Amino acid sequence: MRLLVIEDEAEAAARMARGLEDAGCAVEIAPDGEDGLSRASAGGYDVIIVDRMLPRLNGLSVVQALRAGGSQTPVLFLTAMGSVSDRVAGLEGGGDDYLVKPYSQAELNARVNALARRAVAPLRERTVLKADDLTMDRLERTVRRGNREIDLLPLEFKLLEFLLLNAGQVVTRTMLLERVWGFHFDPRTNIVETHLSRLRGKIETEGSAPMISTIRGAGYVIGAA
C-alpha cells in the first residue's frame, strides 16, 4: 500500500511513517500543503493522511483542491483540531475519515486499512457478507450461522455488518462508536462492550472457536486476524 503523509512536524511525520512502514506500507512525506497537493495531484497513492494545520496551504484547502480536481483517493485527516465543528468541516470538505491527535498507531493503521479496502474493493455494494460459516444477506436482512437463522435487533445487525465489512481486520472501539452509533466522541460508557456481548451470545455456537475476538489494546476482529 502506498501512502502520502502531509505533515509539517518532521519528528511526528517520521514516527508516523515508521509505524505505517512496520505495517507493510510504503510512505512518502510532504512537509507542507503546497508540496502535498502537488504530490497528491500526481496520483498513485492508496490513502492520503493530512494534517489540518500546514504551512503554505492548510490541510482543508489541500483536500478541497484535490476533490475539485476530481481526485477520489481516500483522505484521512490526522490533526489536533478535534472539536465537533472541526470534524464536520473536515468531512464535509472532502475527508473520508478524521482522527484526532494524540492517536494510537494501531488505530491509525486500522483506519488506513479500512480506507484502502473501500477504495480497491466495493465491499459496501456487496449484498452477501461472510466470515467462516456466518453469512449475512444485506438485502433480505438475514443472518445465518451454518443452517441456523439468527434473529438480530437492528443495532445488532448494523454492528455485525460493520464487522463483516472489515472481516479479518481489527476495528477499534472509536471506529465502532463513529460508524455504528454515529458518535464523534467517546461517551465513556460500555455501550460497545454490552452490544458486542449480546451479539456474541447470538452468533456463537457451543464448543466452537469465538467468531468475534478482542485484540487487547487494539480493538475487535471477526474472522481470522
C-alpha positions in Angstrom: 0.0 0.0 0.0 1.4 3.4 -1.0 0.6 6.3 1.4 1.2 10.0 1.3 1.6 11.8 4.7 1.3 15.6 4.6 2.7 16.7 7.9 5.0 19.7 8.7 6.3 18.4 12.0 9.3 16.3 10.9 9.6 14.2 14.1 5.9 13.4 14.1 5.9 12.6 10.4 8.9 10.3 10.8 7.3 8.5 13.8 4.0 8.1 11.9 5.9 6.8 8.8 7.8 4.2 10.9 4.6 2.8 12.4 3.0 2.6 8.9 6.0 1.0 7.3 6.2 -1.6 10.1 2.6 -2.5 9.0 3.9 -3.0 5.4 3.1 0.3 3.8 5.3 2.5 1.6 5.2 6.0 2.9 6.1 9.4 1.3 6.2 12.6 3.4 5.3 16.1 2.2 6.3 18.8 4.7 3.8 21.5 3.6 0.4 21.9 1.9 1.7 23.0 -1.5 4.1 20.1 -1.8 1.4 17.8 -0.5 -1.1 19.0 -3.1 1.4 18.6 -5.9 2.3 15.1 -5.0 -1.3 14.0 -4.3 -2.5 15.5 -7.6 0.0 13.3 -9.4 -1.9 10.3 -8.1 -0.7 6.8 -7.4 -1.5 6.7 -3.6 -3.9 4.4 -1.9 -4.5 6.7 1.0 -3.5 10.3 1.9 -3.0 11.4 5.5 -3.3 15.1 6.0 -2.8 17.4 9.0 -5.1 20.4 9.2 -2.5 23.0 10.2 0.1 23.1 7.5 2.4 25.9 6.2 1.9 27.4 2.7 -1.6 25.8 2.3 -3.7 24.4 5.1 -4.9 20.8 5.0 -8.6 21.5 4.4 -7.7 23.6 1.3 -5.4 20.8 0.1 -8.3 18.3 0.2 -10.8 20.7 -1.2 -8.5 21.3 -4.2 -8.0 17.6 -4.7 -11.7 16.9 -4.8 -12.3 19.9 -7.1 -9.7 18.4 -9.4 -11.5 15.0 -9.5 -9.3 13.0 -7.1 -11.1 10.2 -5.4 -8.2 9.0 -3.3 -9.3 8.3 0.3 -8.2 11.0 2.7 -7.7 10.7 6.5 -7.4 13.9 8.4 -5.0 13.5 11.3 -4.9 16.6 13.4 -5.0 18.2 16.8 -8.1 20.2 15.7 -10.7 18.0 17.4 -13.9 20.0 18.0 -17.1 18.8 16.5 -17.1 21.8 14.1 -13.6 20.9 13.0 -14.6 17.3 12.3 -17.7 18.4 10.4 -15.6 20.8 8.3 -13.1 18.2 7.5 -15.6 15.5 6.5 -17.8 18.0 4.5 -14.6 19.4 2.9 -13.8 16.1 1.3 -12.2 13.9 4.0 -13.2 10.3 4.3 -12.2 9.9 7.9 -11.0 12.1 10.8 -8.6 11.1 13.7 -7.6 13.5 16.4 -4.1 13.7 17.9 -2.8 12.2 20.1 -3.6 8.9 18.4 -2.9 5.2 18.7 -0.7 3.8 16.0 -2.9 0.6 16.0 -6.0 2.7 15.4 -4.3 4.7 12.6 -3.2 1.5 10.9 -6.7 0.1 11.2 -8.3 3.2 9.7 -5.8 3.4 6.8 -6.5 -0.3 6.0 -10.3 0.3 6.1 -10.0 3.3 3.7 -7.8 1.4 1.3 -10.2 -1.6 1.3 -13.1 0.6 0.5 -11.2 2.1 -2.5 -10.0 -1.1 -4.1 -12.9 -3.4 -3.4 -16.5 -2.1 -3.4 -17.4 -4.0 -0.3 -20.3 -1.8 0.6 -22.0 -2.7 -2.7 -21.9 -6.4 -1.9 -25.2 -7.9 -0.8 -23.8 -11.0 0.9 -21.1 -10.8 3.6 -19.4 -13.9 5.1 -16.9 -14.9 7.7 -16.3 -18.6 8.1 -19.8 -20.2 8.3 -21.5 -16.9 9.2 -23.5 -15.3 6.4 -25.3 -12.0 6.2 -27.7 -11.1 3.3 -27.9 -7.4 3.4 -30.9 -7.2 1.0 -33.0 -9.8 2.8 -31.7 -8.6 6.2 -31.0 -12.2 7.3 -28.1 -13.7 9.2 -27.2 -17.4 9.3 -24.6 -19.5 11.1 -24.5 -22.6 9.0 -28.1 -23.7 8.7 -29.2 -21.8 11.8 -31.0 -18.5 11.2 -30.1 -15.8 13.7 -32.6 -13.1 14.8 -30.8 -9.8 15.4 -32.1 -6.4 16.5 -31.5 -3.5 14.1 -28.5 -2.2 16.0 -27.0 -5.7 16.4 -27.4 -6.2 12.6 -25.6 -2.9 12.0 -22.8 -3.8 14.3 -22.3 -7.2 12.7 -22.5 -5.6 9.3 -19.6 -3.3 10.0 -17.5 -6.1 11.5 -18.2 -8.2 8.4 -17.3 -5.4 6.0 -13.9 -5.4 7.8 -13.6 -9.1 8.3 -10.1 -10.2 9.2 -9.1 -6.7 10.2 -9.1 -5.0 13.6 -11.7 -2.3 14.1 -11.3 -0.1 17.1 -13.8 1.0 19.7 -13.7 4.5 18.3 -14.5 3.3 14.8 -17.5 1.3 16.1 -18.8 4.3 18.0 -18.5 6.5 14.9 -19.7 4.1 12.3 -22.4 2.2 14.2 -23.7 4.7 16.8 -22.7 7.9 15.0 -20.8 9.3 18.0 -17.9 11.6 17.2 -16.8 11.5 20.8 -16.4 8.8 23.4 -19.4 8.8 25.8 -17.4 6.8 28.3 -19.9 4.1 28.7 -19.7 0.3 28.0 -22.2 0.6 25.1 -19.8 -1.1 22.7 -18.9 -3.9 25.0 -22.5 -4.5 26.0 -23.8 -4.9 22.5 -20.8 -7.0 21.4 -21.5 -9.3 24.3 -25.1 -9.7 23.2 -24.1 -10.2 19.6 -21.6 -12.9 20.6 -24.3 -14.6 22.6 -26.4 -14.9 19.5 -23.9 -15.9 16.9 -21.5 -18.1 18.9 -22.1 -21.9 18.9 -21.2 -24.1 21.9 -17.8 -25.7 21.5 -16.7 -23.6 18.5 -14.0 -21.0 18.3 -15.2 -17.4 19.0 -16.3 -15.5 15.9 -15.5 -12.1 17.4 -12.2 -11.8 19.1 -11.0 -9.0 21.4 -7.4 -7.8 20.5 -6.1 -6.3 23.7 -5.2 -2.6 23.3 -6.3 -2.5 19.7 -10.0 -3.5 19.2 -12.1 -6.3 17.8 -12.0 -8.6 14.8 -14.4 -11.0 13.2 -12.8 -14.0 11.4 -9.1 -14.6 11.3 -6.9 -11.5 12.1 
